[in-house]
Amino acid sequence: MTGGLDFVGYRPDQNGYLALRVDPDEVAERMRLTAPKGYMKHELRELLGVNDPTIRYLNETGLLPVVKSRHPISRKSISIVTYQSMAVFLENYVPAKLMAEVWNIHVRSIGNGLIKRDGKVLPLPKGCRGRIFHRNGIQYIVDRQVPGAKCAASIFSNWHNLERTGHGYF
């Protein structure tokens, strides 16, 4: 890390490495010791209501790009989807699980209902589970079925400011 730190101090009354002063936050950031700022695979599965092959497919198609990070405890290399990438994804797509949670109905009910009414579902390959709808393909259907109600997808458009409260993601 020679020359890599911006804030370096020196204490003349001590010798060797003890005399060196650095900003611990900057060192943690440079060494990637800070917690990952995104979702790990198991969090995505739970949040979107999909399985591992679906997450892999979304990554391969570029809909949910994955970045490498370090696990905050084990320090092992992990792949995460950043909060910003998730926000971009949810601007265009809405998982049936999120709509079901907002309206307090079963995932299958909302998924089957939207498909019956020609809702545009994201085509997934064999082995992938979960239903993800194109936002623009369901906006009209939801507005027509529930007059005066906004599409549940619009509730999730502000994911850039998302913070976990310990009581779920909302």
FENDA-V759686 format. One record per backbone hydrogen bond with DSSP energy under -1.0 kcal/mol. NH is the residue of the N-H (numbers start at 0). CO is the residue of the C=O. E is the energy in kcal/mol with one decimal. If there is no record, write none. Layout:
NH/CO/E
NH/CO/E
This chain:
3/0/-2.3
8/20/-4.0
10/18/-2.6
13/10/-1.5
18/15/-1.3
19/16/-1.1
20/8/-2.9
26/22/-2.1
27/23/-2.5
28/24/-2.1
29/25/-2.5
30/26/-2.3
32/27/-3.7
37/35/-1.1
38/80/-3.2
43/39/-2.2
44/40/-2.5
45/41/-1.6
46/42/-2.7
47/43/-2.9
48/44/-1.6
49/44/-1.0
54/50/-1.8
55/51/-2.6
56/52/-2.4
57/53/-2.7
58/54/-1.9
59/55/-2.7
60/56/-2.3
61/58/-1.0
62/57/-1.5
63/57/-1.8
66/79/-3.0
68/77/-2.7
70/75/-2.8
74/70/-1.5
77/68/-2.7
79/66/-2.9
80/38/-2.3
85/81/-2.1
86/82/-2.1
87/83/-2.1
88/84/-2.2
89/85/-2.5
91/88/-1.1
92/88/-2.3
93/132/-2.9
95/130/-2.8
98/94/-1.5
99/95/-2.5
100/96/-2.0
101/97/-2.0
102/98/-2.5
104/99/-1.8
109/105/-2.0
110/106/-2.6
111/107/-3.0
112/108/-2.2
113/109/-2.2
114/110/-2.1
115/111/-2.4
116/112/-1.4
117/114/-1.6
118/113/-3.2
121/131/-3.9
127/124/-1.7
132/93/-2.8
133/119/-3.1
134/91/-3.0
137/134/-1.2
138/134/-1.5
141/137/-2.7
142/138/-2.3
143/139/-2.1
144/140/-2.2
145/141/-2.4
148/145/-2.2
153/150/-1.7
155/152/-1.1
156/153/-1.2
161/158/-1.2
164/167/-1.1
